[in-house]
Amino acid sequence: EDESEEEPKLKYERLSNGVTEILQKDAASCMTVHEKFLALGTHYGKVYLLDVQGNITQKFDVSPVKINQISLDESGEHMGVCSEDGKVQVFGLYSAEEFHETFDCPIKIVAVHPHFVRSHFKQFVTGGKKLLLYERGWMNRWKPSVLHEGEGNIRNVKWRGHLIAWANNMGVKILDMISKQRITNVPRDDISLRPDMYPCSLCWKDNLTLIIGWGNSVKICSVKERHASEMRDLPNRYVEIVFQFETEFYISGLAPICDQLVILSYVKEISEKTEVECCARPRLDIVQPLPESCEEISSDALTVRGFQENECRDYHLEYSEGESLFYIISPRDVVVAKERDQDDHIDWLLEKKKYEEALMAAEISQKTIKKHKILDIGLAYINHLVEKGEYDLAARKCQKILGKNTELWEFEVYKFKEIGQLKAISRYLPRRDPVLKPLIYEMVLHAFLESDYEGFATLIKEWPGDLYNNTIIVQAVVDHLKKDPQNRTLLRTLAELYTYDQRYGRALEIYLTLRHKDVFQLIHKHNLFSSIRDKIVLLMDFDSEKAVDMLLDNEDKISIDRVVEELENRPELQHVYLHKLFKRDHHKGQRYHEKQISLYAEYDRPNLLPFLRDSTHCPLEKALEICQQRNFVEETVYLLSRMGNSRSALKMIMEELQDVDKAIEFAKEQDDGELWEDLILYSIDKPPFITGLLNNIGTHVDPILLIHRIKEGMEIPNLRDSLVKILQDYNLQILLREGCKKILVADSLSLLKKMHRTQMKGVLVDEENICESCLSPILPSDASKSFSVVVFHCRHMFHRECLPVSNTVSSVQFCNICSAKHRGPGSAVLEMKK
């Protein structure tokens, strides 16, 4: 396989059927191509009309000798034929119209007007020694006129629109039929070549572009309009050679293909055996013209029949413009070259084993390809990858290629099983839409179970449980566990299978045995609290924190009493549970507070004192007994003080702890003068204690009480600093009192002013107000009458006559409503009279 080989641009096939029959007895001499049919001339003077498959539709016996040229108009209704014996015939294929002429020399070419079917274009040209133009005139008579002579035989002619191009021994001429002027002469380059052996090839690319091939030279000429200022006596058109280059071999034919050229070349080579020059297979090249050179796009050597005996003049290239078909004519063979379509491109890719590119090309062109199917290419690609041993890639491609075709999926799975590669395809098996038969998934799982426990566990975790028969797989796992009962992977997988099968109790047992982290999730997800009533110890041993949280969150399913009972033989776990319960709610587990005292004392001493402080249900005597037995001083001190025995607690601090700071702190908390007295008496003969008292007592007890009791001559550490601190504390207290007094006076004054401003404001009295005593409107309906109204600052209003007579000597009156509650601001009176 040659990876560097480029894909050919054309494909070839022989024109068979009737052509094969003709060329077995005769030889092809010329051919012309119409979009509807082909016309083939032979060496025995026959002209055959063929369909595009090569079947004979009509036969004309024109001459007993070689047919030199056949010409058709654009409609395909009229044909011109010339032969080696000088005969020229122009006739209608579907009409009785006909012209016959016999010349005294061989006629090499004939060309009918492209629009011959129209009455005013009844023209054709013939070429032998002269180029003659025949025009039908008056009374349907044909009138000849000489267009050119004197430069040897006319070898080729091509008529396009109003332009006729012909070649003779000297070069190529172009005639404008409108002006009847010859507009150019393109001389041949290599005059050493015999023009009869290496004839000129002419081809019109369009109405104004002529392609000339002669020998090994190619010229592309463009017919252009001459500017009016340049006319003078010159033709109104001229020709410019836009591309010119040479080829490696001799040219037998030319044809355009888009902006490129198809060149049929005659090739000679030196025989390796005889070392004599001989004819080689002709070549068909596609080239890209450049201003002075060309770029070869593709090159194909054609194996035509009898190529060893052919000359350059024996090959012809004709083409069909509408379909990009190229016909290579040789005496014994006619080969058709076609542009390769997408099907051909895919064929080539498959031949080169480029399956990925072939698949991509088929997907892009799936609407236009006729020969190939995407699925067939994909299956071939999978087979190719399997043959190369790229099993993972082959399995991955199955997803895209097989799609939702369950039959093909199952077929491929069995194929992978045969080569022992079920593991490779397992990752890519469809799990939903589509779903394969359970047997397929079970087969894959068994393959993993035999060789790869971890892979088996992964599939069980990833695959939905309804893909396979769970009972069968469970039994298979159980059988393997008999050989390896402690295999954690198999046990974990079996638990998952039990979960899928809703046998949660068995799954829970395995998870607990394995101490698996998913055990709590399993319990919550499937509400397995009834199954764990006798497994609380196992759960606590596995993860006490998670277990306790779960139990406390689900007290309605597993009661506190049941948990405590289950943990009776594991007091350390019992303590963890009750401690967490107490943290959540101080009252829920109150019946176990007495028990908790011992548990805290045994397993969690740091939390015993906080528990004693927060609990209102634990028996203090029991707690004191336990603390005294274990000599827990701080806890005993707290309990003594809580039971009212502060003096014993203080004594214990001083004697057991000998911590004056803690003793002072305790005295501060109790705020009991007698306790301070006991503290002073106990400390009076201990200088370090005296220092501590002097530093802290100033704000609670008069320091003089302590100082007077200090024995004269006793040495007290840092006495001066302590006295200075007492004085500073005293000064600070004085400053604080003065500051507070200033703030109090300022606030009192501010509030007094605010009250005064409020009481000075007017009060609106209107018809909506009522007397609070008689509940009638406060204002009389007749405003002309005199009235007297009393309005208090509390906004209560009364008629003067409705107020009771005051029994006091003072004339100040108070609101009856407000004075019943209190006497104070707001109850004074405003009097309104009219």
KAFENRA-V127842 format. One record per backbone hydrogen bond with DSSP energy under -1.0 kcal/mol. NH is the residue of the N-H (numbers start at 1). CO is the residue of the C=O. Records with the same first field share a line. If there is no record, write none. Layout:
NH->CO, CO
This chain:
5->2
11->338
13->336
15->334
19->16
21->17
22->18
23->19
25->22
26->22
28->331
29->41
30->41
32->39
34->37
38->50
39->32
40->48
41->30
42->46
43->27
45->42
47->60
48->40
49->58
50->38
51->55
54->51
57->49
58->49
60->47
62->45, 60
63->45
67->42
68->82
69->82
71->80
73->78
74->114
76->73
79->91
80->71
81->89
82->69
83->87
84->66
86->83
88->101
89->81
90->99
91->79
92->97
93->77
99->90
101->88
103->86
107->83
108->127
109->127
111->125
113->123
116->113
118->115
121->118
123->121
124->134
125->111
126->132
127->109
128->130
131->148
132->126
133->145
134->124
135->143
136->122
137->141
140->137
141->138
143->135
145->133
147->131
148->131
154->128
155->167
156->167
158->165
160->163
163->160
164->175
165->158
166->173
167->156
168->171
169->151
172->186
173->166
174->184
175->164
176->181
177->162
180->176
181->176
183->174
186->172
188->170
198->194
201->213
203->211
205->209
206->209
210->221
211->203
212->219
213->201
214->217
217->214
218->245
219->212
220->243
221->210
222->240
223->208
224->238
226->236
230->227
231->228
234->231
238->224
240->222
242->220
243->220
244->291
245->218
247->216
250->266
251->215
252->264
253->264
255->262
257->260
260->257
261->287
262->255
263->285
264->253
265->283
266->250
269->278
271->276
275->271
278->269
280->267
283->265
284->300
285->263
286->298
287->261
288->295
290->293
295->288
297->286
298->286
300->284
302->282
304->302
307->304
309->306
314->311
315->312
316->329
318->327
320->325
324->320
325->320
326->337
327->318
328->335
329->316
330->333
335->328
336->13
337->326
338->11
340->9
345->341
346->342
347->343
348->344
349->345
350->346
351->347
352->348
353->350
354->349
355->353
358->354
359->355
360->356
361->357
362->358
363->359
364->360
365->361
368->365
369->365
377->373
378->374
379->375
380->376
381->377
382->378
383->379
384->380
385->381
386->382
387->383
388->384
389->386
390->385
391->389
394->390
395->391
396->392
397->393
398->394
401->397
402->398
405->402
406->404
409->405
410->406
411->407
412->408
413->409
414->410
415->411
416->412
417->413
418->414
419->415
420->417
421->416
425->421
426->422
428->425
440->437
441->437
442->438
443->439
444->440
445->441
446->442
447->443
448->444
449->445
450->446
452->448
456->452
457->453
458->454
459->455
460->456
461->457
462->458
463->459
467->464
473->469
474->470
475->471
476->472
477->473
478->474
479->475
480->476
481->477
482->478
484->480
487->484
491->487
492->488
493->489
494->490
495->491
496->492
497->493
498->494
499->495
500->496
501->497
502->499
503->498
504->502
507->503
508->504
509->505
510->506
511->507
512->508
513->509
514->510
516->511
519->516
522->518
523->519
524->520
525->521
526->522
528->523
531->528
535->532
539->535
540->536
541->537
542->538
543->539
547->543
548->544
549->545
550->546
551->547
552->548
553->549
557->554
558->554
563->559
564->560
565->561
566->562
567->563
568->565
570->567
574->570
575->571
576->572
577->573
578->574
579->575
580->576
581->577
582->578
583->579
584->580
585->581
590->587
592->589
593->590
596->592
597->593
599->595
600->596
601->597
602->598
603->599
604->600
607->604
608->605
611->607
612->608
613->609
614->610
615->611
623->619
624->620
625->621
626->622
627->623
628->624
629->625
630->626
632->627
633->631
636->632
637->633
638->634
639->635
640->636
641->637
642->638
643->639
644->641
645->640
646->644
649->645
650->646
651->647
652->648
653->649
654->650
655->651
656->652
657->652
658->653
663->659
664->660
665->661
666->662
667->663
668->664
669->665
670->666
671->667
676->672
677->673
678->674
679->675
680->676
681->677
682->678
683->679
684->680
686->683
690->686
691->687
692->688
693->689
694->690
695->691
697->693
700->697
701->697
705->702
707->703
708->704
710->707
714->711
719->716
722->718
723->719
724->720
725->721
726->722
727->723
728->724
729->725
730->726
731->727
732->728
733->729
734->730
735->731
736->732
737->733
738->734
739->735
740->736
741->737
742->738
743->739
744->740
745->741
746->742
747->743
748->744
749->745
750->746
751->747
752->748
753->749
754->750
755->751
756->752
757->753
758->754
759->755
760->756
769->766
771->776
772->797
775->771
778->769
785->782
789->832
790->798
791->830
792->796
793->828
794->826
795->792
798->790
800->788
802->799
819->815
821->818
822->818
827->824
830->791
832->789
834->787
